[in-house]
Amino acid sequence: MWWRLVFITLAYILLAAHFIRYGQINLAVLCTMLPLLALLKNNLINRILQLGLLAGTFGVWGVVTFQYIDLRISMQQDWYLLAVIMGSVIGFSLFSSYCINGLVKPPKHKNCLFR
């Protein structure tokens, strides 16, 4: 269980580092504080964290990957290593988003109609 929180925190810190690089301090602070919400153990909060990572993956890393590769191609430089690195970042963020699924265990009721 603790390793899931480590992956989630690292993914959000990676997003925060990207925002700091471009001077967006407010988003960086938000990204560093969001993993603390996982300690509340609420399904709704976990879905919000998951959607945040998915939005960061596709909205930030996907767009940045396309822009950086396009820049490298226009400068006639190698872009393969950049694609591998950014693909790894995207894969790590998606895996971290998947890790959120098991943070809250469903309640065990013996006389429950919906199992």
Phi, psi and omega in degrees: 000318182294328181292332176295317178296326178295314179297317180297315180296317179296321179295318178290325177292324176297318175296319180297321178297322177296317180292324177296322181300327181259014173077017179263077187293323181299316178291326179294317178295319177300317180293329179281336181270336183301321180298340177294336178293337180295339180287346180283343176056059179233136183296322180295317178295321178296322177293324177294318176297320180294316178295326176297317178292321178294319177295320177295323181293309184276323184279332180254298186292322179295314181293315181296321178300313179299316182294316181293319179293319177298320178296315180295322179293319180293333177271005180056045176246164178293138182236000184294315180295321176299320179295322178293316180296312181292327174296323177293321178296316178297316179297319178295319180294320178293320178295320177296322177296322177292327181295341181291336185303326186259015183288322181249123179275140179291149180293147179256108177245132181284326183253044182263136180284331183254109181248000000 
